[in-house]
Amino acid sequence: MPFHLYRACKHGDRPQWFGIRVAFDEDHWVSTCVEIDDDGRELRSADDIAPRFFGVTAGQAHRRMVDVLEDTFDEVVAAEVVHV
C-alpha cells in the first residue's frame, strides 16, 4: 500500500510531516492521514487529523485528503511515496 509523505507548514512555524495512505475497501478507495515525527514514527491517529475520505478512484480519495492539508496549512509539499 503506498504511503505518501508530505511536508506542511504555516508561515513562521516549524514544518510538520504527514503521511497519507490510500487503500481499496470492497468497492471504493479510502484515504487516511497520520502525523509523522522527525524519526518517522506516527504521532496521532488518522481520525485525530481528518476523517476518512472515500473515492471512486485511488487518486480521488488521495486528492480529497491533500485538499484538507492545503486548506489547513499555507504550504504543502509532496516529499515521496513509500511502498509498505
C-alpha positions as CSV (number, residue, x, y, z in Angstrom):
1,M,0.0,0.0,0.0
2,P,1.6,3.4,-1.0
3,F,2.3,5.8,1.8
4,H,2.5,9.4,0.5
5,L,4.7,11.7,2.7
6,Y,4.0,15.5,2.8
7,R,5.7,18.4,4.5
8,A,3.2,21.1,5.6
9,C,3.8,24.4,7.4
10,K,2.1,27.6,8.3
11,H,4.2,30.8,7.8
12,G,6.7,31.2,10.6
13,D,6.0,27.7,12.1
14,R,8.1,24.6,12.1
15,P,7.2,22.2,9.3
16,Q,5.1,19.2,10.2
17,W,5.1,15.8,8.4
18,F,2.0,13.9,7.3
19,G,1.5,10.5,5.7
20,I,-1.5,9.7,3.5
21,R,-2.4,6.1,2.9
22,V,-4.8,5.0,0.2
23,A,-6.3,1.6,0.3
24,F,-9.1,-0.3,-1.6
25,D,-12.0,-1.3,0.6
26,E,-14.5,-3.7,-1.2
27,D,-15.9,-1.3,-3.8
28,H,-14.3,2.1,-3.1
29,W,-10.9,3.7,-2.2
30,V,-10.3,5.1,1.3
31,S,-7.6,7.7,2.3
32,T,-6.4,8.3,5.9
33,C,-3.8,10.7,7.2
34,V,-1.3,10.4,10.1
35,E,1.1,12.9,11.6
36,I,4.8,11.7,11.4
37,D,7.5,12.9,13.8
38,D,11.1,13.6,12.8
39,D,12.1,10.0,13.5
40,G,9.4,8.6,11.2
41,R,7.0,7.5,13.9
42,E,3.3,8.1,13.7
43,L,2.2,10.7,16.3
44,R,-1.5,11.0,16.0
45,S,-4.0,8.6,14.7
46,A,-5.7,9.2,11.4
47,D,-9.0,10.1,12.9
48,D,-7.4,12.9,15.0
49,I,-6.3,14.8,11.9
50,A,-9.1,14.3,9.4
51,P,-12.0,11.9,8.7
52,R,-11.5,9.1,6.2
53,F,-12.2,10.2,2.7
54,F,-13.7,7.9,0.1
55,G,-13.3,7.9,-3.7
56,V,-14.2,6.0,-6.8
57,T,-10.5,6.0,-7.7
58,A,-7.4,6.0,-5.6
59,G,-6.5,9.4,-7.0
60,Q,-9.8,10.9,-6.0
61,A,-9.5,9.6,-2.4
62,H,-5.9,10.8,-2.2
63,R,-6.7,14.3,-3.6
64,R,-9.5,14.8,-1.0
65,M,-7.0,14.2,1.8
66,V,-4.4,16.5,0.2
67,D,-7.2,19.2,0.0
68,V,-7.6,19.0,3.8
69,L,-3.9,19.7,4.3
70,E,-3.9,22.5,1.8
71,D,-6.9,24.1,3.5
72,T,-5.1,23.9,6.9
73,F,-1.6,24.8,6.0
74,D,0.0,27.6,4.0
75,E,2.4,25.3,2.2
76,V,2.1,21.6,1.4
77,V,4.8,19.8,-0.5
78,A,4.9,16.2,-1.5
79,A,8.1,14.6,-0.3
80,E,8.0,11.0,-1.5
81,V,5.9,7.8,-2.0
82,V,6.9,4.8,0.1
83,H,5.5,1.3,-0.7
84,V,4.8,-0.5,2.6
